[in-house]
């Protein structure tokens, strides 16, 4: 059984491609832009003021990169923050976020919040982001029209298939609810599992699943998602960092290793001491660590590793997936 791709998922991916193309043609966002952005904010979270490192800094779209807000991958719309602040802000506007009284901002006074908002707005003004975007006439309207067109095209495809085989069109309510039915232990390494919201349902599914199987499916999902999600691209880089993995996943090895030569991956596991990684390649270039321990293990330092992984899946891996619902 595989996850059915919904018309909304297809339409959202199309919009992300459209917005990415728009950003690229207006100048894009490169490494130098990111360095200048970090320098402007003094290598601190733009929202909370917390110090950032190369491994802890998250790129956040100030104006969300979706069909509703139509934010672009451009200098001036991407600011540095912590993973917690990124998860808290989600698709809120700058003003709504600072007025939300979220706990991640609880250490800030009202004056400090106002100052940070003005600093961010000053950065946007200096970047001339809004001037660049203004060249795209009626972008929001265009994105909405394209979104509906892609959904309609999916419906036409479904009707074509149904008519071809002589069956009535299956309505969405008749589709498998894969998140509720899934048993992760039945999936092999590298299979695709619907790690999707609502997170509460997903949490119920994985509580009794072996930690190794959760890890295999979660990290394959991350690698696959990173192909078209800036947020997950950044996250994929973070899980290749040992310090990040120690703090967030209680691992003694980076969760993912990128092999330099996929054709010699098995040799590299021996030559480069990657023996603590599964032999199966993900996307033909990544190895996943095998150092996962279930709560019942005798190793006391690893007893909370499964809880830590589940928390990371719900609160970090799946965060961006809720942006487009």
C-alpha positions as CSV (number, residue, x, y, z in Angstrom):
1,X,0.0,0.0,0.0
2,X,1.4,3.4,-0.9
3,X,0.3,6.9,0.1
4,X,-2.1,8.5,-2.3
5,X,-0.8,11.9,-3.6
6,X,-3.7,14.3,-3.1
7,X,-4.4,17.1,-5.7
8,X,-3.7,19.7,-3.0
9,X,-0.2,18.2,-2.5
10,X,0.5,18.3,-6.3
11,X,-0.8,21.9,-6.5
12,X,1.3,23.0,-3.5
13,X,4.4,21.6,-5.0
14,X,3.6,23.4,-8.3
15,X,3.3,26.7,-6.5
16,X,6.6,26.2,-4.7
17,X,8.2,25.6,-8.1
18,X,6.5,28.7,-9.5
19,X,7.7,30.8,-6.5
20,X,11.2,29.3,-6.7
21,X,11.4,30.2,-10.4
22,X,10.2,33.7,-9.6
23,X,12.8,34.2,-6.9
24,X,15.6,32.8,-9.2
25,X,14.8,35.3,-12.0
26,X,14.7,38.2,-9.5
27,X,18.2,37.4,-8.1
28,X,17.8,34.2,-6.0
29,X,19.4,33.8,-2.6
30,X,23.0,32.6,-2.4
31,X,25.7,31.9,0.2
32,X,26.9,35.5,0.2
33,X,23.4,36.7,0.8
34,X,23.1,34.4,3.8
35,X,26.4,35.6,5.2
36,X,25.3,39.2,4.8
37,X,22.0,38.4,6.5
38,X,23.7,36.7,9.5
39,X,26.0,39.7,9.8
40,X,23.1,42.2,9.7
41,X,21.5,40.3,12.7
42,X,24.8,40.0,14.5
43,X,24.6,36.2,14.2
44,X,21.6,36.0,16.5
45,X,18.0,34.9,16.0
46,X,16.1,37.7,14.5
47,X,13.1,36.9,16.6
48,X,14.5,35.9,20.0
49,X,18.0,37.3,20.0
50,X,19.6,34.0,20.9
51,X,23.1,33.4,19.6
52,X,23.4,31.3,16.4
53,X,26.0,28.9,15.1
54,X,26.4,27.5,11.6
55,X,24.7,24.3,12.7
56,X,21.9,25.9,14.7
57,X,20.9,28.8,12.4
58,X,17.7,28.1,10.4
59,X,16.6,30.1,7.4
60,X,13.1,31.4,7.8
61,X,10.9,32.9,5.1
62,X,9.7,36.2,6.7
63,X,6.8,36.1,4.1
64,X,5.8,32.5,3.9
65,X,6.8,30.5,0.7
66,X,3.2,29.4,-0.2
67,X,0.2,30.3,-2.3
68,X,-1.4,32.4,0.4
69,X,1.6,34.7,1.2
70,X,3.7,34.1,-2.0
71,X,7.0,34.8,-0.3
72,X,10.1,34.3,-2.5
73,X,13.6,32.9,-2.0
74,X,15.2,36.3,-2.1
75,X,17.6,38.4,0.0
76,X,15.4,40.3,2.4
77,X,12.8,37.6,2.8
78,X,15.0,35.0,4.5
79,X,16.2,35.7,8.0
80,X,18.1,33.7,10.6
81,X,16.4,32.2,13.6
82,X,16.5,29.2,15.9
83,X,14.6,26.0,15.1
84,X,12.2,26.6,18.0
85,X,11.4,30.1,16.7
86,X,11.0,28.8,13.2
87,X,8.5,26.2,14.4
88,X,6.6,28.7,16.5
89,X,6.3,31.4,13.7
90,X,5.2,28.9,11.0
91,X,3.1,30.9,8.5
92,X,2.2,33.9,10.8
93,X,3.0,37.4,9.7
94,X,5.7,39.2,11.6
95,X,3.2,41.3,13.6
96,X,1.0,38.3,14.4
97,X,3.9,36.3,15.6
98,X,5.2,39.0,18.0
99,X,1.7,39.6,19.2
100,X,1.1,35.8,19.8
101,X,2.6,35.6,23.3
102,X,4.3,32.4,22.3
103,X,6.6,31.0,25.0
104,X,9.6,31.3,22.6
105,X,9.2,35.1,22.9
106,X,8.3,35.1,26.7
107,X,11.7,36.5,27.7
108,X,11.2,39.6,25.7
109,X,9.5,42.8,26.9
110,X,7.0,44.7,24.7
111,X,9.7,47.3,23.9
112,X,12.2,44.6,23.0
113,X,9.6,43.0,20.7
114,X,8.9,46.3,19.0
115,X,12.6,46.9,18.5
116,X,13.1,43.5,16.9
117,X,10.2,44.0,14.6
118,X,11.6,47.4,13.5
119,X,15.1,45.9,13.0
120,X,13.6,43.2,10.8
121,X,11.5,45.7,8.8
122,X,14.6,47.9,8.4
123,X,16.5,44.9,7.0
124,X,13.7,44.3,4.5
125,X,13.7,47.9,3.4
126,X,17.5,48.0,3.0
127,X,17.3,44.8,0.9
128,X,14.8,46.3,-1.5
129,X,12.9,43.0,-1.4
130,X,9.5,44.6,-1.8
131,X,10.7,46.7,-4.8
132,X,11.9,43.5,-6.5
133,X,8.7,41.6,-5.8
134,X,6.5,44.5,-7.1
135,X,7.8,43.8,-10.6
136,X,5.6,40.6,-10.5
137,X,2.1,41.9,-11.1
138,X,-0.8,40.2,-9.4
139,X,1.4,37.3,-8.2
140,X,-1.0,36.3,-5.5
141,X,-4.0,36.1,-7.9
142,X,-1.9,34.2,-10.4
143,X,-0.7,31.6,-7.8
144,X,-4.3,31.0,-6.6
145,X,-5.5,30.6,-10.2
146,X,-2.6,28.1,-11.0
147,X,-3.3,26.2,-7.8
148,X,-6.9,25.7,-8.7
149,X,-6.0,24.8,-12.2
150,X,-3.6,22.0,-11.1
151,X,-6.2,20.6,-8.7
152,X,-8.7,20.6,-11.5
153,X,-6.2,18.8,-13.8
154,X,-5.8,16.1,-11.2
155,X,-9.6,15.7,-11.1
156,X,-9.7,15.4,-14.9
157,X,-6.9,12.8,-14.8
158,X,-8.9,10.8,-12.2
159,X,-12.1,10.9,-14.4
160,X,-10.1,9.8,-17.4
161,X,-8.7,6.8,-15.6
162,X,-12.1,5.9,-14.2
163,X,-13.8,6.2,-17.6
164,X,-11.0,4.1,-19.2
165,X,-11.5,1.2,-16.8
166,X,-15.3,1.6,-16.6
167,X,-15.5,2.3,-12.9
168,X,-17.1,5.3,-11.1
169,X,-14.8,8.0,-10.0
170,X,-13.5,7.3,-6.4
171,X,-14.2,10.3,-4.1
172,X,-11.6,11.5,-1.7
173,X,-13.6,10.1,1.3
174,X,-13.2,6.6,-0.2
175,X,-9.4,6.8,-0.3
176,X,-7.2,5.0,2.2
177,X,-6.5,6.9,5.4
178,X,-2.9,5.7,5.4
179,X,-1.8,7.6,8.5
180,X,-4.3,5.7,10.6
181,X,-3.8,2.3,9.0
182,X,0.0,2.2,8.6
183,X,2.3,-0.3,10.4
184,X,5.8,1.0,10.0
185,X,7.3,-2.5,10.8
186,X,5.9,-3.7,7.4
187,X,8.0,-1.3,5.4
188,X,11.6,-2.0,4.2
189,X,14.5,0.4,4.3
190,X,13.9,3.2,1.8
191,X,10.2,2.8,1.5
192,X,8.0,5.9,1.6
193,X,5.7,6.4,4.6
194,X,3.1,9.1,5.0
195,X,4.8,11.1,7.8
196,X,2.2,13.8,7.6
197,X,-0.1,15.9,9.9
198,X,-2.1,15.6,12.0
199,X,0.9,15.0,14.3
200,X,-1.3,13.6,17.1
201,X,-2.4,10.7,14.9
202,X,1.1,10.1,13.7
203,X,2.2,10.0,17.4
204,X,-0.3,7.3,18.2
205,X,0.9,5.2,15.3
206,X,4.6,5.2,16.2
207,X,4.5,4.9,19.9
208,X,4.7,1.1,19.7
209,X,7.0,0.9,16.7
210,X,10.7,0.0,16.9
211,X,12.9,3.0,17.0
212,X,15.0,1.7,14.0
213,X,11.9,1.5,11.8
214,X,10.8,5.0,12.8
215,X,14.3,6.3,12.0
216,X,14.4,4.6,8.6
217,X,11.1,6.0,7.5
218,X,11.6,9.5,9.0
219,X,15.0,10.0,7.4
220,X,13.9,8.7,4.1
221,X,11.0,11.2,4.2
222,X,13.5,14.0,5.1
223,X,15.8,13.1,2.2
224,X,12.9,12.9,-0.2
225,X,11.3,16.1,1.1
226,X,14.6,18.0,0.8
227,X,14.3,17.7,-3.0
228,X,11.8,20.6,-3.1
229,X,11.7,22.1,0.4
230,X,14.2,24.7,1.6
231,X,13.3,24.0,5.2
232,X,14.1,20.3,4.8
233,X,17.2,21.0,2.8
234,X,18.6,22.9,5.8
235,X,17.4,20.2,8.1
236,X,19.2,17.5,6.0
237,X,22.4,19.4,6.5
238,X,21.8,19.7,10.2
239,X,21.4,15.9,10.7
240,X,24.8,15.4,9.2
241,X,26.3,17.4,12.0
242,X,27.4,15.5,15.1
243,X,26.7,18.2,17.7
244,X,23.2,18.7,16.3
245,X,22.5,15.0,16.5
246,X,23.9,14.7,20.0
247,X,21.6,17.5,21.2
248,X,18.5,16.6,19.4
249,X,18.6,12.9,18.8
250,X,20.9,11.5,21.5
251,X,23.2,10.0,18.9
252,X,26.9,9.4,19.1
253,X,27.2,9.6,15.3
254,X,25.6,11.9,12.7
255,X,22.3,10.5,11.7
256,X,23.1,10.8,8.0
257,X,26.4,10.3,6.1
258,X,26.7,11.5,2.5
259,X,29.0,9.2,0.6
260,X,31.3,10.7,-1.9
261,X,31.0,7.8,-4.4
262,X,27.7,5.9,-4.5
263,X,29.3,3.2,-6.6
264,X,31.8,2.5,-3.9
265,X,29.6,3.1,-1.0
266,X,30.1,-0.3,0.6
267,X,33.9,0.1,0.3
268,X,33.6,3.5,1.9
269,X,31.8,2.0,4.9
270,X,34.9,0.0,5.6
271,X,37.6,2.4,4.5
272,X,36.1,5.5,6.1
273,X,34.8,3.6,9.2
274,X,31.1,4.0,8.3
275,X,30.4,0.6,9.7
276,X,27.8,2.0,12.1
277,X,25.6,2.9,9.2
278,X,23.1,0.7,7.4
279,X,24.4,-0.6,4.0
280,X,21.3,0.6,2.2
281,X,21.7,3.9,0.3
282,X,19.0,6.5,0.4
283,X,18.6,8.6,-2.8
284,X,21.8,6.8,-4.0
285,X,23.9,9.0,-1.8
286,X,23.1,8.9,2.0
287,X,23.7,6.3,4.7
288,X,21.6,6.2,7.9
289,X,23.2,5.4,11.2
290,X,22.2,2.1,12.8
291,X,22.9,3.4,16.3
292,X,19.3,3.5,17.6
293,X,18.2,2.0,20.9
294,X,14.7,1.1,22.1
295,X,13.6,2.2,25.7
296,X,14.0,-1.4,27.0
297,X,17.7,-1.5,26.3
298,X,20.1,-1.8,29.3
299,X,22.0,1.3,28.2
300,X,20.7,4.0,30.6
301,X,22.0,6.9,28.5
302,X,19.8,5.8,25.6
303,X,16.6,5.2,27.4
304,X,15.1,8.5,26.3
305,X,16.4,8.2,22.7
306,X,13.1,7.0,21.3
307,X,11.1,9.8,23.0
308,X,13.7,12.3,21.7
309,X,13.3,10.9,18.1
310,X,9.5,11.0,18.2
311,X,9.6,14.5,19.6
312,X,12.0,15.6,16.8
313,X,9.8,14.0,14.1
314,X,6.7,15.7,15.4
315,X,8.1,19.1,16.2
316,X,10.9,19.5,13.7
317,X,10.6,17.1,10.8
318,X,6.9,17.6,10.3
319,X,6.7,21.3,11.0
320,X,6.8,22.7,7.5
321,X,4.2,20.1,6.3
322,X,1.5,22.1,8.1
323,X,2.2,25.3,6.2
324,X,0.2,24.4,3.2
325,X,-3.0,22.9,4.6
